Amino acid sequence: GLGDVYKRQAHNEGNYFCSNDQIKEINDNNQIALFYSDENGNVNEQSNPNGSLQNIAGVFNKQKNVLGMMPHPERVFRVIQNSWHPNDWQERSPWMRMFENARKWVD
């Protein structure tokens, strides 16, 4: 169905592979912006939902002015967009904070 197509597009388009040299280069250039981690910030295999190399969830370009990331906060910035959420959440999901912080930084 449409949900399956949407899910494939969301996850397969970012299914890229790179060589050990490329991983070393992005590590050496501090281009890794985000890692999948547990609630305590520990990067581990159990916290990696898609099997990405080194739990990488987001990478900057060399100039660090473009970010590519797998989590899609733009799809769940409102609580109603989440498939599940605690009952005490109000209108905005925790992902909205990322956008608010970006706006504050720009201002």
MARBA-3410 file (N, C-alpha, C, O; in Angstrom, 1 decimal):
107
0.8,-1.2,0.0,0.0,0.0,0.0,0.9,1.3,0.0,2.1,1.2,-0.1 ~ 0.2,2.4,0.1,0.9,3.7,0.1,1.8,3.8,1.3,2.9,4.4,1.1 ~ 1.5,3.3,2.4,2.4,3.3,3.6,3.7,2.6,3.3,4.7,3.1,3.7 ~ 3.6,1.5,2.6,4.8,0.7,2.3,5.7,1.5,1.3,6.9,1.5,1.5 ~ 5.1,2.2,0.4,5.9,3.0,-0.6,6.5,4.1,0.1,7.7,4.4,-0.1
5.8,4.8,1.0,6.4,5.9,1.8,7.5,5.4,2.7,8.5,6.1,2.7 ~ 7.4,4.3,3.3,8.4,3.7,4.2,9.7,3.4,3.3,10.8,3.6,3.7 ~ 9.5,2.7,2.2,10.6,2.4,1.3,11.3,3.7,0.9,12.6,3.7,0.9 ~ 10.6,4.7,0.5,11.2,5.9,0.0,12.0,6.6,1.2,13.1,7.1,1.0 ~ 11.4,6.5,2.4,12.1,7.2,3.5,13.4,6.5,3.9,14.3,7.1,4.3
13.4,5.2,3.7,14.6,4.4,4.2,15.5,4.0,3.1,16.7,3.9,3.4 ~ 15.0,3.6,2.0,15.9,3.1,1.0,16.7,4.2,0.2,17.8,3.9,-0.2 ~ 16.2,5.4,0.2,16.9,6.5,-0.5,18.2,6.8,0.2,19.1,7.3,-0.5 ~ 18.3,6.6,1.4,19.5,6.9,2.2,20.4,5.7,2.4,21.3,5.7,3.2 ~ 20.1,4.6,1.7,20.8,3.4,1.9,22.1,3.4,1.1,22.2,2.7,0.1
23.1,4.2,1.5,24.3,4.4,0.8,25.4,3.6,1.5,25.4,3.4,2.7 ~ 26.4,3.2,0.7,27.5,2.5,1.3,28.8,3.3,0.9,28.8,4.0,-0.1 ~ 29.8,3.1,1.8,31.1,3.8,1.4,32.2,2.9,1.9,32.1,2.0,2.7 ~ 33.4,3.2,1.4,34.6,2.5,1.7,35.1,2.8,3.1,34.7,3.8,3.6 ~ 36.0,2.0,3.6,36.7,2.4,4.8,37.4,3.7,4.7,37.5,4.4,5.7
38.0,4.0,3.6,38.7,5.3,3.4,37.7,6.4,3.5,38.1,7.5,4.0 ~ 36.5,6.3,2.9,35.5,7.4,3.0,35.1,7.6,4.5,34.9,8.7,4.9 ~ 34.9,6.5,5.2,34.5,6.6,6.6,35.6,7.3,7.4,35.3,8.1,8.2 ~ 36.8,6.9,7.1,37.9,7.5,7.8,38.0,9.0,7.5,38.2,9.8,8.4 ~ 37.7,9.4,6.2,37.8,10.8,5.8,36.7,11.6,6.6,37.0,12.7,7.1
35.5,11.1,6.6,34.4,11.9,7.3,34.7,11.9,8.8,34.3,12.9,9.4 ~ 35.3,10.9,9.3,35.7,10.9,10.8,36.8,12.0,11.0,36.7,12.8,11.9 ~ 37.8,11.9,10.1,38.9,12.8,10.3,38.5,14.3,10.1,39.1,15.2,10.7 ~ 37.5,14.5,9.2,37.1,15.9,9.0,36.0,16.3,9.9,35.4,17.4,9.8 ~ 35.7,15.5,10.9,34.6,15.8,11.9,33.3,16.1,11.2,32.6,17.1,11.5
32.9,15.3,10.2,31.7,15.5,9.4,30.5,14.8,10.0,29.4,14.9,9.5 ~ 30.8,13.9,10.9,29.7,13.1,11.5,29.0,14.0,12.5,29.5,14.4,13.5 ~ 27.7,14.3,12.2,26.9,15.2,13.1,26.1,14.5,14.1,25.9,15.0,15.2 ~ 25.6,13.3,13.8,24.6,12.6,14.7,24.9,11.1,14.7,25.3,10.5,13.6 ~ 24.8,10.5,15.8,24.8,9.1,16.0,23.6,8.5,16.6,22.9,9.2,17.4
23.2,7.3,16.2,22.1,6.7,17.0,22.7,6.3,18.3,23.7,5.7,18.4 ~ 21.9,6.5,19.4,22.4,6.2,20.7,21.2,5.8,21.6,20.1,6.0,21.2 ~ 21.5,5.3,22.8,20.5,5.0,23.7,20.1,6.3,24.5,20.7,7.3,24.3 ~ 19.2,6.2,25.5,18.8,7.4,26.2,19.8,8.0,27.1,19.7,9.1,27.5 ~ 21.0,7.3,27.3,22.1,7.8,28.0,23.2,8.3,27.2,24.3,8.7,27.7
23.0,8.3,25.8,24.0,8.8,24.9,25.1,7.8,24.5,26.1,8.1,23.9 ~ 24.8,6.5,24.9,25.8,5.4,24.6,25.5,4.9,23.2,24.4,4.5,22.8 ~ 26.5,5.0,22.3,26.4,4.5,20.9,26.6,3.0,21.0,27.7,2.5,21.3 ~ 25.6,2.2,20.6,25.7,0.8,20.6,24.8,0.2,19.6,23.9,0.8,19.0 ~ 25.0,-1.1,19.3,24.3,-1.8,18.2,22.8,-1.8,18.5,22.0,-1.8,17.6
22.4,-2.0,19.8,21.0,-2.0,20.1,20.3,-0.8,19.8,19.0,-0.8,19.6 ~ 21.0,0.4,19.7,20.4,1.7,19.5,20.3,2.0,18.0,19.9,3.1,17.6 ~ 20.8,1.2,17.1,20.9,1.4,15.7,19.8,0.8,15.0,19.8,-0.4,14.7 ~ 18.7,1.6,14.6,17.5,1.0,14.0,17.7,0.5,12.6,16.9,-0.2,12.1 ~ 18.7,1.0,11.9,18.8,0.6,10.5,20.2,0.0,10.1,20.4,-0.3,8.9
21.0,-0.3,11.0,22.3,-0.9,10.7,23.3,0.0,10.1,24.2,-0.5,9.4 ~ 23.2,1.3,10.2,24.2,2.2,9.6,25.6,1.9,10.2,25.7,1.6,11.3 ~ 26.6,2.2,9.4,28.0,2.0,9.8,28.2,2.9,11.0,27.9,4.1,10.9 ~ 28.9,2.4,12.0,29.3,3.2,13.2,28.1,4.0,13.8,28.3,5.0,14.5 ~ 26.9,3.5,13.6,25.7,4.1,14.2,25.5,5.6,13.6,24.9,6.4,14.3
26.0,5.9,12.5,26.0,7.2,11.9,24.5,7.5,11.5,23.9,6.7,10.8 ~ 24.0,8.6,12.0,22.6,9.1,11.7,22.6,10.4,10.9,21.6,10.7,10.3 ~ 23.7,11.1,10.9,23.7,12.4,10.2,25.2,12.8,9.8,26.1,12.6,10.6 ~ 25.3,13.3,8.6,26.7,13.7,8.1,26.6,15.1,7.5,25.7,15.4,6.8 ~ 27.6,15.9,7.8,27.8,17.2,7.2,28.6,17.0,5.9,29.3,16.1,5.7
28.4,18.0,5.0,29.3,18.1,3.8,30.6,18.7,4.3,30.7,19.0,5.5 ~ 31.6,18.8,3.5,32.9,19.2,3.9,32.9,20.7,4.5,33.7,21.0,5.4 ~ 32.0,21.5,3.9,32.0,22.9,4.4,31.1,23.0,5.7,31.1,24.1,6.3 ~ 30.5,21.9,6.1,29.6,21.8,7.2,28.4,22.8,7.2,28.0,23.3,8.2 ~ 27.9,23.1,6.0,26.8,24.0,5.9,25.6,23.2,5.3,24.5,23.8,5.1
25.7,21.9,5.1,24.6,21.0,4.7,24.6,19.8,5.5,25.7,19.2,5.7 ~ 23.5,19.4,6.0,23.4,18.2,6.9,22.4,17.2,6.2,21.3,17.6,5.9 ~ 22.9,16.0,6.1,22.0,14.9,5.6,21.8,14.0,6.8,22.8,13.6,7.5 ~ 20.6,13.6,7.1,20.3,12.8,8.3,19.2,11.8,8.0,18.3,12.1,7.2 ~ 19.3,10.7,8.7,18.2,9.7,8.5,17.0,9.9,9.4,15.9,9.8,8.9
17.1,10.3,10.6,15.9,10.6,11.4,15.2,11.7,10.6,15.8,12.6,10.1 ~ 13.9,11.7,10.6,13.1,12.7,9.9,12.2,13.5,10.9,11.0,13.3,11.0 ~ 12.9,14.4,11.6,12.1,15.2,12.6,11.0,16.1,11.9,10.1,16.4,12.6 ~ 11.2,16.4,10.6,10.2,17.2,10.0,8.9,16.5,9.8,7.8,17.1,9.5 ~ 8.9,15.1,10.0,7.7,14.3,9.9,7.0,14.1,11.2,5.8,13.6,11.2
7.6,14.5,12.3,7.0,14.2,13.6,7.2,15.4,14.6,7.3,15.2,15.7 ~ 7.1,16.6,14.1,7.3,17.8,15.0,6.0,18.1,15.8,6.1,18.8,16.8 ~ 4.9,17.6,15.3,3.7,17.7,16.1,3.4,16.3,16.7,3.6,15.3,16.2 ~ 2.8,16.4,17.9,2.5,15.1,18.7,1.6,14.2,17.9,1.8,13.0,17.9 ~ 0.6,14.8,17.2,-0.3,14.0,16.5,0.3,13.2,15.3,-0.3,12.2,14.9
1.5,13.6,14.9,2.2,12.9,13.8,2.9,11.6,14.3,3.3,10.8,13.4 ~ 3.1,11.4,15.5,3.8,10.3,16.1,2.8,9.1,16.2,1.6,9.2,16.4 ~ 3.4,7.9,15.9,2.5,6.7,16.0,2.2,6.4,17.5,1.2,5.7,17.8 ~ 3.1,6.8,18.4,2.8,6.7,19.8,3.5,7.8,20.5,4.5,8.3,20.1 ~ 2.9,8.2,21.6,3.5,9.3,22.5,2.9,9.2,23.9,1.8,8.7,24.0
3.6,9.6,24.9,3.1,9.7,26.2,1.9,10.6,26.3,1.8,11.6,25.5 ~ 0.9,10.3,27.1,-0.3,11.1,27.2,-0.1,12.5,27.7,-0.9,13.4,27.4 ~ 1.0,12.8,28.4,1.2,14.1,28.9,1.9,15.1,27.8,2.1,16.2,28.1 ~ 2.2,14.6,26.7,2.8,15.5,25.6,1.7,16.4,25.2,0.5,16.0,25.0 ~ 2.0,17.6,24.9,1.0,18.6,24.4,1.0,18.7,22.9,1.1,17.6,22.3
1.0,19.8,22.3,0.9,20.0,20.9,2.2,19.6,20.1,2.2,18.9,19.1 ~ 3.4,20.0,20.7,4.6,19.8,20.0,5.4,18.6,20.5,5.4,18.3,21.7 ~ 6.0,17.9,19.6,6.8,16.7,20.0,8.2,17.2,20.4,8.5,18.4,20.1 ~ 9.0,16.4,21.0,10.4,16.8,21.4,11.2,17.2,20.2,12.1,18.0,20.3 ~ 10.9,16.7,19.0,11.7,17.0,17.8,11.5,18.5,17.4,12.4,19.1,16.8
10.4,19.1,17.8,10.2,20.5,17.5,11.3,21.4,18.1,11.6,22.4,17.5 ~ 11.8,20.9,19.2,12.9,21.7,19.9,14.1,21.9,19.0,14.7,23.0,19.0 ~ 14.4,21.0,18.1,15.5,21.1,17.2,15.3,22.3,16.3,16.2,23.1,16.0 ~ 14.1,22.4,15.8,13.7,23.5,14.9,13.7,24.8,15.6,14.2,25.9,15.1 ~ 13.2,24.9,16.8,13.2,26.1,17.6,14.6,26.5,17.9,14.9,27.7,17.9
15.5,25.6,18.3,16.9,25.9,18.5,17.6,26.5,17.3,18.4,27.4,17.4 ~ 17.3,25.9,16.2,17.9,26.4,14.9,17.5,27.8,14.6,18.3,28.7,14.2 ~ 16.2,28.1,14.9,15.7,29.4,14.7,16.3,30.4,15.6,16.7,31.5,15.2 ~ 16.5,30.0,16.9,17.1,30.9,17.9,18.6,31.2,17.4,19.1,32.3,17.6 ~ 19.3,30.2,16.9,20.7,30.4,16.5,20.7,31.4,15.3,21.6,32.2,15.3
19.8,31.2,14.4,19.8,32.1,13.2,19.5,33.6,13.6,20.1,34.5,13.1 ~ 18.5,33.7,14.5,18.2,35.1,15.0,19.3,35.7,15.8,19.2,36.8,16.2
END
